[in-house]
Amino acid sequence: MTQQNRLQNQPIHPATFVKPVLVGAGIALLVISFFVFGLDKPHPEWGKFWMIRPLIITPLAGATGGAFYAFMNYQSSRGFNRTLAILLSIVVYLIGLWLGVVLGLDGTMWD
């Protein structure tokens, strides 16, 4: 009776976590860059450094979505339905990306 479950002894490699986080943040940075750098003349009341906030907040939201994907990928390797995990990850990422854009552009382009 000394059998061990092989699923409990699987190590979590940091590279499997970091890659989705960086991809999620990169996609979010591209999305927010489209809005921020596509603006020709910002309003003077926004301030001189108005674009710093969206360029920080939105990639953080994207990185969080990527971290959720990595977590769901780990859960699917432990027996969770893989298709459901991917669909749930996409929905959570898109909602998080939308909220990151809204929070980043709040007070400037998003009134």
Backbone atoms as SQL, in Angstrom:
CREATE TABLE atoms (id INTEGER PRIMARY KEY, chain TEXT, resi INTEGER, resn TEXT, atom TEXT, x REAL, y REAL, z REAL);
INSERT INTO atoms VALUES
  (1, 'A', 1, 'MET', 'N', 0.797, -1.189, 0.000),
  (2, 'A', 1, 'MET', 'CA', 0.000, 0.000, 0.000),
  (3, 'A', 1, 'MET', 'C', 0.854, 1.274, 0.000),
  (4, 'A', 2, 'THR', 'N', 2.005, 1.212, -0.623),
  (5, 'A', 2, 'THR', 'CA', 2.871, 2.391, -0.673),
  (6, 'A', 2, 'THR', 'C', 2.877, 3.030, -2.048),
  (7, 'A', 3, 'GLN', 'N', 1.833, 2.797, -2.846),
  (8, 'A', 3, 'GLN', 'CA', 1.751, 3.419, -4.160),
  (9, 'A', 3, 'GLN', 'C', 1.499, 4.907, -4.004),
  (10, 'A', 4, 'GLN', 'N', 2.167, 5.678, -4.842),
  (11, 'A', 4, 'GLN', 'CA', 1.963, 7.123, -4.834),
  (12, 'A', 4, 'GLN', 'C', 1.330, 7.536, -6.150),
  (13, 'A', 5, 'ASN', 'N', 0.507, 8.534, -6.060),
  (14, 'A', 5, 'ASN', 'CA', -0.125, 9.071, -7.254),
  (15, 'A', 5, 'ASN', 'C', 0.903, 9.904, -8.016),
  (16, 'A', 6, 'ARG', 'N', 1.111, 9.594, -9.275),
  (17, 'A', 6, 'ARG', 'CA', 2.119, 10.287, -10.077),
  (18, 'A', 6, 'ARG', 'C', 1.737, 11.736, -10.339),
  (19, 'A', 7, 'LEU', 'N', 0.450, 12.059, -10.333),
  (20, 'A', 7, 'LEU', 'CA', 0.020, 13.426, -10.596),
  (21, 'A', 7, 'LEU', 'C', 0.430, 14.380, -9.475),
  (22, 'A', 8, 'GLN', 'N', 0.528, 13.882, -8.271),
  (23, 'A', 8, 'GLN', 'CA', 0.889, 14.744, -7.147),
  (24, 'A', 8, 'GLN', 'C', 2.371, 15.086, -7.130),
  (25, 'A', 9, 'ASN', 'N', 3.176, 14.322, -7.803),
  (26, 'A', 9, 'ASN', 'CA', 4.620, 14.522, -7.761),
  (27, 'A', 9, 'ASN', 'C', 5.160, 15.281, -8.968),
  (28, 'A', 10, 'GLN', 'N', 4.287, 15.832, -9.815),
  (29, 'A', 10, 'GLN', 'CA', 4.753, 16.558, -10.986),
  (30, 'A', 10, 'GLN', 'C', 5.227, 17.941, -10.565),
  (31, 'A', 11, 'PRO', 'N', 6.464, 18.301, -10.899),
  (32, 'A', 11, 'PRO', 'CA', 6.944, 19.637, -10.547),
  (33, 'A', 11, 'PRO', 'C', 6.370, 20.696, -11.492),
  (34, 'A', 12, 'ILE', 'N', 6.229, 21.903, -10.994),
  (35, 'A', 12, 'ILE', 'CA', 5.781, 23.026, -11.819),
  (36, 'A', 12, 'ILE', 'C', 7.027, 23.776, -12.266),
  (37, 'A', 13, 'HIS', 'N', 7.246, 23.824, -13.553),
  (38, 'A', 13, 'HIS', 'CA', 8.407, 24.513, -14.084),
  (39, 'A', 13, 'HIS', 'C', 8.090, 25.995, -14.246),
  (40, 'A', 14, 'PRO', 'N', 8.978, 26.879, -13.821),
  (41, 'A', 14, 'PRO', 'CA', 8.716, 28.318, -13.944),
  (42, 'A', 14, 'PRO', 'C', 8.532, 28.777, -15.383),
  (43, 'A', 15, 'ALA', 'N', 9.165, 28.114, -16.336),
  (44, 'A', 15, 'ALA', 'CA', 9.043, 28.523, -17.735),
  (45, 'A', 15, 'ALA', 'C', 7.627, 28.311, -18.249),
  (46, 'A', 16, 'THR', 'N', 6.918, 27.321, -17.733),
  (47, 'A', 16, 'THR', 'CA', 5.551, 27.094, -18.169),
  (48, 'A', 16, 'THR', 'C', 4.605, 28.153, -17.626),
  (49, 'A', 17, 'PHE', 'N', 5.035, 28.883, -16.611),
  (50, 'A', 17, 'PHE', 'CA', 4.226, 29.969, -16.056),
  (51, 'A', 17, 'PHE', 'C', 4.600, 31.314, -16.674),
  (52, 'A', 18, 'VAL', 'N', 5.869, 31.547, -16.900),
  (53, 'A', 18, 'VAL', 'CA', 6.348, 32.852, -17.364),
  (54, 'A', 18, 'VAL', 'C', 5.953, 33.113, -18.817),
  (55, 'A', 19, 'LYS', 'N', 6.002, 32.105, -19.662),
  (56, 'A', 19, 'LYS', 'CA', 5.708, 32.305, -21.077),
  (57, 'A', 19, 'LYS', 'C', 4.283, 32.811, -21.323),
  (58, 'A', 20, 'PRO', 'N', 3.233, 32.209, -20.766),
  (59, 'A', 20, 'PRO', 'CA', 1.889, 32.758, -20.987),
  (60, 'A', 20, 'PRO', 'C', 1.700, 34.151, -20.390),
  (61, 'A', 21, 'VAL', 'N', 2.373, 34.436, -19.286),
  (62, 'A', 21, 'VAL', 'CA', 2.282, 35.762, -18.678),
  (63, 'A', 21, 'VAL', 'C', 2.884, 36.807, -19.611),
  (64, 'A', 22, 'LEU', 'N', 4.044, 36.513, -20.182),
  (65, 'A', 22, 'LEU', 'CA', 4.682, 37.454, -21.100),
  (66, 'A', 22, 'LEU', 'C', 3.906, 37.609, -22.401),
  (67, 'A', 23, 'VAL', 'N', 3.341, 36.521, -22.897),
  (68, 'A', 23, 'VAL', 'CA', 2.526, 36.604, -24.123),
  (69, 'A', 23, 'VAL', 'C', 1.272, 37.430, -23.860),
  (70, 'A', 24, 'GLY', 'N', 0.622, 37.206, -22.727),
  (71, 'A', 24, 'GLY', 'CA', -0.574, 37.976, -22.384),
  (72, 'A', 24, 'GLY', 'C', -0.280, 39.456, -22.225),
  (73, 'A', 25, 'ALA', 'N', 0.831, 39.782, -21.585),
  (74, 'A', 25, 'ALA', 'CA', 1.217, 41.185, -21.423),
  (75, 'A', 25, 'ALA', 'C', 1.596, 41.805, -22.766),
  (76, 'A', 26, 'GLY', 'N', 2.252, 41.048, -23.635),
  (77, 'A', 26, 'GLY', 'CA', 2.636, 41.564, -24.952),
  (78, 'A', 26, 'GLY', 'C', 1.435, 41.869, -25.831),
  (79, 'A', 27, 'ILE', 'N', 0.458, 40.981, -25.814),
  (80, 'A', 27, 'ILE', 'CA', -0.758, 41.228, -26.599),
  (81, 'A', 27, 'ILE', 'C', -1.481, 42.460, -26.072),
  (82, 'A', 28, 'ALA', 'N', -1.568, 42.587, -24.764),
  (83, 'A', 28, 'ALA', 'CA', -2.230, 43.747, -24.168),
  (84, 'A', 28, 'ALA', 'C', -1.476, 45.034, -24.490),
  (85, 'A', 29, 'LEU', 'N', -0.151, 44.975, -24.504),
  (86, 'A', 29, 'LEU', 'CA', 0.635, 46.162, -24.854),
  (87, 'A', 29, 'LEU', 'C', 0.391, 46.564, -26.301),
  (88, 'A', 30, 'LEU', 'N', 0.284, 45.604, -27.184),
  (89, 'A', 30, 'LEU', 'CA', -0.024, 45.926, -28.582),
  (90, 'A', 30, 'LEU', 'C', -1.409, 46.555, -28.726),
  (91, 'A', 31, 'VAL', 'N', -2.385, 46.035, -27.996),
  (92, 'A', 31, 'VAL', 'CA', -3.741, 46.577, -28.073),
  (93, 'A', 31, 'VAL', 'C', -3.787, 48.011, -27.567),
  (94, 'A', 32, 'ILE', 'N', -3.190, 48.274, -26.417),
  (95, 'A', 32, 'ILE', 'CA', -3.252, 49.625, -25.857),
  (96, 'A', 32, 'ILE', 'C', -2.366, 50.584, -26.659),
  (97, 'A', 33, 'SER', 'N', -1.305, 50.091, -27.259),
  (98, 'A', 33, 'SER', 'CA', -0.455, 50.949, -28.098),
  (99, 'A', 33, 'SER', 'C', -1.215, 51.444, -29.318),
  (100, 'A', 34, 'PHE', 'N', -2.119, 50.616, -29.840),
  (101, 'A', 34, 'PHE', 'CA', -2.948, 51.028, -30.967),
  (102, 'A', 34, 'PHE', 'C', -3.759, 52.274, -30.603),
  (103, 'A', 35, 'PHE', 'N', -4.302, 52.309, -29.391),
  (104, 'A', 35, 'PHE', 'CA', -5.094, 53.459, -28.962),
  (105, 'A', 35, 'PHE', 'C', -4.229, 54.655, -28.567),
  (106, 'A', 36, 'VAL', 'N', -3.178, 54.404, -27.801),
  (107, 'A', 36, 'VAL', 'CA', -2.365, 55.500, -27.261),
  (108, 'A', 36, 'VAL', 'C', -1.553, 56.187, -28.348),
  (109, 'A', 37, 'PHE', 'N', -0.871, 55.421, -29.166),
  (110, 'A', 37, 'PHE', 'CA', 0.000, 56.029, -30.165),
  (111, 'A', 37, 'PHE', 'C', -0.736, 56.398, -31.447),
  (112, 'A', 38, 'GLY', 'N', -1.982, 55.982, -31.553),
  (113, 'A', 38, 'GLY', 'CA', -2.787, 56.341, -32.714),
  (114, 'A', 38, 'GLY', 'C', -3.450, 57.702, -32.579),
  (115, 'A', 39, 'LEU', 'N', -3.336, 58.314, -31.432),
  (116, 'A', 39, 'LEU', 'CA', -3.948, 59.614, -31.178),
  (117, 'A', 39, 'LEU', 'C', -3.011, 60.719, -31.656),
  (118, 'A', 40, 'ASP', 'N', -3.515, 61.585, -32.536),
  (119, 'A', 40, 'ASP', 'CA', -2.673, 62.648, -33.083),
  (120, 'A', 40, 'ASP', 'C', -2.480, 63.798, -32.097),
  (121, 'A', 41, 'LYS', 'N', -3.571, 64.348, -31.579),
  (122, 'A', 41, 'LYS', 'CA', -3.478, 65.498, -30.679),
  (123, 'A', 41, 'LYS', 'C', -4.248, 65.207, -29.393),
  (124, 'A', 42, 'PRO', 'N', -3.547, 64.898, -28.300),
  (125, 'A', 42, 'PRO', 'CA', -4.248, 64.676, -27.035),
  (126, 'A', 42, 'PRO', 'C', -4.749, 66.003, -26.465),
  (127, 'A', 43, 'HIS', 'N', -5.779, 65.933, -25.667),
  (128, 'A', 43, 'HIS', 'CA', -6.304, 67.135, -25.031),
  (129, 'A', 43, 'HIS', 'C', -5.300, 67.667, -24.018),
  (130, 'A', 44, 'PRO', 'N', -5.141, 68.988, -23.933),
  (131, 'A', 44, 'PRO', 'CA', -4.161, 69.549, -22.997),
  (132, 'A', 44, 'PRO', 'C', -4.493, 69.264, -21.531),
  (133, 'A', 45, 'GLU', 'N', -5.763, 69.100, -21.194),
  (134, 'A', 45, 'GLU', 'CA', -6.120, 68.854, -19.792),
  (135, 'A', 45, 'GLU', 'C', -5.751, 67.453, -19.319),
  (136, 'A', 46, 'TRP', 'N', -5.342, 66.567, -20.229),
  (137, 'A', 46, 'TRP', 'CA', -4.938, 65.225, -19.833),
  (138, 'A', 46, 'TRP', 'C', -3.568, 65.208, -19.158),
  (139, 'A', 47, 'GLY', 'N', -2.793, 66.229, -19.368),
  (140, 'A', 47, 'GLY', 'CA', -1.464, 66.282, -18.780),
  (141, 'A', 47, 'GLY', 'C', -0.388, 65.836, -19.752),
  (142, 'A', 48, 'LYS', 'N', 0.842, 66.060, -19.346),
  (143, 'A', 48, 'LYS', 'CA', 1.984, 65.774, -20.217),
  (144, 'A', 48, 'LYS', 'C', 2.268, 64.274, -20.335),
  (145, 'A', 49, 'PHE', 'N', 2.098, 63.549, -19.246),
  (146, 'A', 49, 'PHE', 'CA', 2.436, 62.119, -19.215),
  (147, 'A', 49, 'PHE', 'C', 1.185, 61.254, -19.107),
  (148, 'A', 50, 'TRP', 'N', 0.159, 61.565, -19.841),
  (149, 'A', 50, 'TRP', 'CA', -1.115, 60.862, -19.751),
  (150, 'A', 50, 'TRP', 'C', -1.031, 59.422, -20.215),
  (151, 'A', 51, 'MET', 'N', -0.081, 59.107, -21.071),
  (152, 'A', 51, 'MET', 'CA', -0.031, 57.762, -21.653),
  (153, 'A', 51, 'MET', 'C', 0.691, 56.745, -20.779),
  (154, 'A', 52, 'ILE', 'N', 1.311, 57.172, -19.691),
  (155, 'A', 52, 'ILE', 'CA', 2.025, 56.226, -18.826),
  (156, 'A', 52, 'ILE', 'C', 1.049, 55.266, -18.143),
  (157, 'A', 53, 'ARG', 'N', -0.063, 55.799, -17.661),
  (158, 'A', 53, 'ARG', 'CA', -1.040, 54.957, -16.952),
  (159, 'A', 53, 'ARG', 'C', -1.580, 53.823, -17.832),
  (160, 'A', 54, 'PRO', 'N', -2.087, 54.109, -19.038),
  (161, 'A', 54, 'PRO', 'CA', -2.584, 52.974, -19.828),
  (162, 'A', 54, 'PRO', 'C', -1.499, 51.999, -20.255),
  (163, 'A', 55, 'LEU', 'N', -0.275, 52.478, -20.442),
  (164, 'A', 55, 'LEU', 'CA', 0.814, 51.587, -20.857),
  (165, 'A', 55, 'LEU', 'C', 1.322, 50.714, -19.712),
  (166, 'A', 56, 'ILE', 'N', 0.906, 51.005, -18.483),
  (167, 'A', 56, 'ILE', 'CA', 1.268, 50.156, -17.340),
  (168, 'A', 56, 'ILE', 'C', 0.099, 49.257, -16.946),
  (169, 'A', 57, 'ILE', 'N', -1.095, 49.843, -16.833),
  (170, 'A', 57, 'ILE', 'CA', -2.261, 49.106, -16.317),
  (171, 'A', 57, 'ILE', 'C', -2.685, 47.987, -17.271),
  (172, 'A', 58, 'THR', 'N', -2.759, 48.272, -18.551),
  (173, 'A', 58, 'THR', 'CA', -3.282, 47.284, -19.496),
  (174, 'A', 58, 'THR', 'C', -2.367, 46.064, -19.636),
  (175, 'A', 59, 'PRO', 'N', -1.043, 46.220, -19.760),
  (176, 'A', 59, 'PRO', 'CA', -0.208, 45.010, -19.780),
  (177, 'A', 59, 'PRO', 'C', -0.257, 44.214, -18.474),
  (178, 'A', 60, 'LEU', 'N', -0.475, 44.892, -17.349),
  (179, 'A', 60, 'LEU', 'CA', -0.635, 44.155, -16.093),
  (180, 'A', 60, 'LEU', 'C', -1.900, 43.303, -16.123),
  (181, 'A', 61, 'ALA', 'N', -2.963, 43.849, -16.682),
  (182, 'A', 61, 'ALA', 'CA', -4.198, 43.069, -16.825),
  (183, 'A', 61, 'ALA', 'C', -3.985, 41.898, -17.786),
  (184, 'A', 62, 'GLY', 'N', -3.250, 42.134, -18.865),
  (185, 'A', 62, 'GLY', 'CA', -2.942, 41.051, -19.799),
  (186, 'A', 62, 'GLY', 'C', -2.072, 39.976, -19.173),
  (187, 'A', 63, 'ALA', 'N', -1.123, 40.385, -18.345),
  (188, 'A', 63, 'ALA', 'CA', -0.270, 39.420, -17.654),
  (189, 'A', 63, 'ALA', 'C', -1.078, 38.588, -16.668),
  (190, 'A', 64, 'THR', 'N', -2.062, 39.208, -16.032),
  (191, 'A', 64, 'THR', 'CA', -2.930, 38.469, -15.127),
  (192, 'A', 64, 'THR', 'C', -3.755, 37.438, -15.889),
  (193, 'A', 65, 'GLY', 'N', -4.241, 37.819, -17.071),
  (194, 'A', 65, 'GLY', 'CA', -4.959, 36.863, -17.908),
  (195, 'A', 65, 'GLY', 'C', -4.063, 35.719, -18.351),
  (196, 'A', 66, 'GLY', 'N', -2.806, 36.020, -18.663),
  (197, 'A', 66, 'GLY', 'CA', -1.847, 34.973, -19.013),
  (198, 'A', 66, 'GLY', 'C', -1.547, 34.055, -17.842),
  (199, 'A', 67, 'ALA', 'N', -1.499, 34.615, -16.647),
  (200, 'A', 67, 'ALA', 'CA', -1.290, 33.800, -15.448),
  (201, 'A', 67, 'ALA', 'C', -2.481, 32.883, -15.209),
  (202, 'A', 68, 'PHE', 'N', -3.683, 33.383, -15.484),
  (203, 'A', 68, 'PHE', 'CA', -4.872, 32.539, -15.349),
  (204, 'A', 68, 'PHE', 'C', -4.831, 31.394, -16.362),
  (205, 'A', 69, 'TYR', 'N', -4.365, 31.691, -17.572),
  (206, 'A', 69, 'TYR', 'CA', -4.217, 30.629, -18.573),
  (207, 'A', 69, 'TYR', 'C', -3.219, 29.566, -18.099),
  (208, 'A', 70, 'ALA', 'N', -2.107, 30.003, -17.528),
  (209, 'A', 70, 'ALA', 'CA', -1.113, 29.050, -17.034),
  (210, 'A', 70, 'ALA', 'C', -1.688, 28.194, -15.909),
  (211, 'A', 71, 'PHE', 'N', -2.487, 28.823, -15.045),
  (212, 'A', 71, 'PHE', 'CA', -3.125, 28.071, -13.966),
  (213, 'A', 71, 'PHE', 'C', -4.116, 27.042, -14.520),
  (214, 'A', 72, 'MET', 'N', -4.909, 27.460, -15.499),
  (215, 'A', 72, 'MET', 'CA', -5.875, 26.529, -16.076),
  (216, 'A', 72, 'MET', 'C', -5.179, 25.425, -16.872),
  (217, 'A', 73, 'ASN', 'N', -4.057, 25.727, -17.481),
  (218, 'A', 73, 'ASN', 'CA', -3.274, 24.703, -18.181),
  (219, 'A', 73, 'ASN', 'C', -2.760, 23.674, -17.178),
  (220, 'A', 74, 'TYR', 'N', -2.315, 24.156, -16.027),
  (221, 'A', 74, 'TYR', 'CA', -1.866, 23.246, -14.967),
  (222, 'A', 74, 'TYR', 'C', -3.025, 22.386, -14.473),
  (223, 'A', 75, 'GLN', 'N', -4.198, 23.015, -14.313),
  (224, 'A', 75, 'GLN', 'CA', -5.360, 22.254, -13.843),
  (225, 'A', 75, 'GLN', 'C', -5.804, 21.209, -14.874),
  (226, 'A', 76, 'SER', 'N', -5.660, 21.545, -16.156),
  (227, 'A', 76, 'SER', 'CA', -6.048, 20.572, -17.177),
  (228, 'A', 76, 'SER', 'C', -5.089, 19.384, -17.201),
  (229, 'A', 77, 'SER', 'N', -3.842, 19.591, -16.816),
  (230, 'A', 77, 'SER', 'CA', -2.912, 18.465, -16.735),
  (231, 'A', 77, 'SER', 'C', -3.218, 17.583, -15.527),
  (232, 'A', 78, 'ARG', 'N', -3.980, 18.112, -14.589),
  (233, 'A', 78, 'ARG', 'CA', -4.353, 17.339, -13.401),
  (234, 'A', 78, 'ARG', 'C', -5.731, 16.708, -13.524),
  (235, 'A', 79, 'GLY', 'N', -6.376, 16.838, -14.694),
  (236, 'A', 79, 'GLY', 'CA', -7.630, 16.146, -14.893),
  (237, 'A', 79, 'GLY', 'C', -8.801, 17.029, -15.268),
  (238, 'A', 80, 'PHE', 'N', -8.649, 18.343, -15.246),
  (239, 'A', 80, 'PHE', 'CA', -9.735, 19.238, -15.637),
  (240, 'A', 80, 'PHE', 'C', -9.918, 19.159, -17.151),
  (241, 'A', 81, 'ASN', 'N', -11.120, 19.338, -17.619),
  (242, 'A', 81, 'ASN', 'CA', -11.425, 19.265, -19.049),
  (243, 'A', 81, 'ASN', 'C', -10.617, 20.329, -19.809),
  (244, 'A', 82, 'ARG', 'N', -9.789, 19.895, -20.739),
  (245, 'A', 82, 'ARG', 'CA', -8.874, 20.810, -21.445),
  (246, 'A', 82, 'ARG', 'C', -9.625, 21.834, -22.301),
  (247, 'A', 83, 'THR', 'N', -10.660, 21.400, -23.006),
  (248, 'A', 83, 'THR', 'CA', -11.424, 22.317, -23.855),
  (249, 'A', 83, 'THR', 'C', -12.090, 23.396, -23.014),
  (250, 'A', 84, 'LEU', 'N', -12.667, 22.995, -21.914),
  (251, 'A', 84, 'LEU', 'CA', -13.307, 23.956, -21.013),
  (252, 'A', 84, 'LEU', 'C', -12.276, 24.912, -20.417),
  (253, 'A', 85, 'ALA', 'N', -11.104, 24.400, -20.103),
  (254, 'A', 85, 'ALA', 'CA', -10.052, 25.240, -19.538),
  (255, 'A', 85, 'ALA', 'C', -9.600, 26.308, -20.534),
  (256, 'A', 86, 'ILE', 'N', -9.448, 25.946, -21.794),
  (257, 'A', 86, 'ILE', 'CA', -9.019, 26.903, -22.812),
  (258, 'A', 86, 'ILE', 'C', -10.099, 27.944, -23.063),
  (259, 'A', 87, 'LEU', 'N', -11.351, 27.503, -23.183),
  (260, 'A', 87, 'LEU', 'CA', -12.450, 28.456, -23.399),
  (261, 'A', 87, 'LEU', 'C', -12.599, 29.415, -22.222),
  (262, 'A', 88, 'LEU', 'N', -12.512, 28.898, -21.010),
  (263, 'A', 88, 'LEU', 'CA', -12.597, 29.746, -19.825),
  (264, 'A', 88, 'LEU', 'C', -11.427, 30.722, -19.762),
  (265, 'A', 89, 'SER', 'N', -10.258, 30.282, -20.148),
  (266, 'A', 89, 'SER', 'CA', -9.081, 31.159, -20.163),
  (267, 'A', 89, 'SER', 'C', -9.247, 32.286, -21.174),
  (268, 'A', 90, 'ILE', 'N', -9.781, 31.981, -22.341),
  (269, 'A', 90, 'ILE', 'CA', -9.994, 33.015, -23.358),
  (270, 'A', 90, 'ILE', 'C', -11.009, 34.042, -22.885),
  (271, 'A', 91, 'VAL', 'N', -12.098, 33.579, -22.296),
  (272, 'A', 91, 'VAL', 'CA', -13.123, 34.504, -21.803),
  (273, 'A', 91, 'VAL', 'C', -12.571, 35.385, -20.690),
  (274, 'A', 92, 'VAL', 'N', -11.858, 34.800, -19.743),
  (275, 'A', 92, 'VAL', 'CA', -11.276, 35.577, -18.638),
  (276, 'A', 92, 'VAL', 'C', -10.237, 36.561, -19.170),
  (277, 'A', 93, 'TYR', 'N', -9.433, 36.148, -20.143),
  (278, 'A', 93, 'TYR', 'CA', -8.430, 37.051, -20.707),
  (279, 'A', 93, 'TYR', 'C', -9.084, 38.238, -21.412),
  (280, 'A', 94, 'LEU', 'N', -10.111, 37.987, -22.216),
  (281, 'A', 94, 'LEU', 'CA', -10.766, 39.076, -22.941),
  (282, 'A', 94, 'LEU', 'C', -11.465, 40.050, -21.988),
  (283, 'A', 95, 'ILE', 'N', -12.112, 39.535, -20.961),
  (284, 'A', 95, 'ILE', 'CA', -12.743, 40.416, -19.973),
  (285, 'A', 95, 'ILE', 'C', -11.685, 41.212, -19.221),
  (286, 'A', 96, 'GLY', 'N', -10.602, 40.561, -18.832),
  (287, 'A', 96, 'GLY', 'CA', -9.519, 41.261, -18.145),
  (288, 'A', 96, 'GLY', 'C', -8.851, 42.307, -19.024),
  (289, 'A', 97, 'LEU', 'N', -8.683, 41.992, -20.296),
  (290, 'A', 97, 'LEU', 'CA', -8.095, 42.953, -21.228),
  (291, 'A', 97, 'LEU', 'C', -9.004, 44.163, -21.394),
  (292, 'A', 98, 'TRP', 'N', -10.294, 43.931, -21.530),
  (293, 'A', 98, 'TRP', 'CA', -11.248, 45.032, -21.654),
  (294, 'A', 98, 'TRP', 'C', -11.233, 45.904, -20.405),
  (295, 'A', 99, 'LEU', 'N', -11.226, 45.287, -19.226),
  (296, 'A', 99, 'LEU', 'CA', -11.177, 46.062, -17.988),
  (297, 'A', 99, 'LEU', 'C', -9.858, 46.821, -17.851),
  (298, 'A', 100, 'GLY', 'N', -8.765, 46.224, -18.304),
  (299, 'A', 100, 'GLY', 'CA', -7.474, 46.916, -18.277),
  (300, 'A', 100, 'GLY', 'C', -7.460, 48.128, -19.187),
  (301, 'A', 101, 'VAL', 'N', -8.064, 48.017, -20.362),
  (302, 'A', 101, 'VAL', 'CA', -8.147, 49.160, -21.273),
  (303, 'A', 101, 'VAL', 'C', -9.012, 50.258, -20.656),
  (304, 'A', 102, 'VAL', 'N', -10.134, 49.866, -20.065),
  (305, 'A', 102, 'VAL', 'CA', -11.019, 50.852, -19.446),
  (306, 'A', 102, 'VAL', 'C', -10.321, 51.552, -18.278),
  (307, 'A', 103, 'LEU', 'N', -9.678, 50.792, -17.404),
  (308, 'A', 103, 'LEU', 'CA', -8.977, 51.402, -16.275),
  (309, 'A', 103, 'LEU', 'C', -7.792, 52.247, -16.719),
  (310, 'A', 104, 'GLY', 'N', -7.108, 51.814, -17.752),
  (311, 'A', 104, 'GLY', 'CA', -5.954, 52.576, -18.229),
  (312, 'A', 104, 'GLY', 'C', -6.345, 53.886, -18.902),
  (313, 'A', 105, 'LEU', 'N', -7.436, 53.866, -19.643),
  (314, 'A', 105, 'LEU', 'CA', -7.849, 55.052, -20.376),
  (315, 'A', 105, 'LEU', 'C', -8.879, 55.893, -19.636),
  (316, 'A', 106, 'ASP', 'N', -9.226, 55.517, -18.413),
  (317, 'A', 106, 'ASP', 'CA', -10.198, 56.264, -17.636),
  (318, 'A', 106, 'ASP', 'C', -9.697, 57.672, -17.355),
  (319, 'A', 107, 'GLY', 'N', -10.502, 58.648, -17.680),
  (320, 'A', 107, 'GLY', 'CA', -10.138, 60.039, -17.469),
  (321, 'A', 107, 'GLY', 'C', -9.507, 60.682, -18.683),
  (322, 'A', 108, 'THR', 'N', -9.146, 59.887, -19.670),
  (323, 'A', 108, 'THR', 'CA', -8.568, 60.465, -20.894),
  (324, 'A', 108, 'THR', 'C', -9.454, 60.117, -22.079),
  (325, 'A', 109, 'MET', 'N', -9.181, 59.028, -22.749),
  (326, 'A', 109, 'MET', 'CA', -9.968, 58.649, -23.928),
  (327, 'A', 109, 'MET', 'C', -11.280, 57.969, -23.544),
  (328, 'A', 110, 'TRP', 'N', -11.363, 57.425, -22.322),
  (329, 'A', 110, 'TRP', 'CA', -12.553, 56.716, -21.901),
  (330, 'A', 110, 'TRP', 'C', -13.260, 57.560, -20.837),
  (331, 'A', 111, 'ASP', 'N', -14.239, 58.334, -21.265),
  (332, 'A', 111, 'ASP', 'CA', -14.989, 59.172, -20.314),
  (333, 'A', 111, 'ASP', 'C', -16.351, 58.622, -20.064);
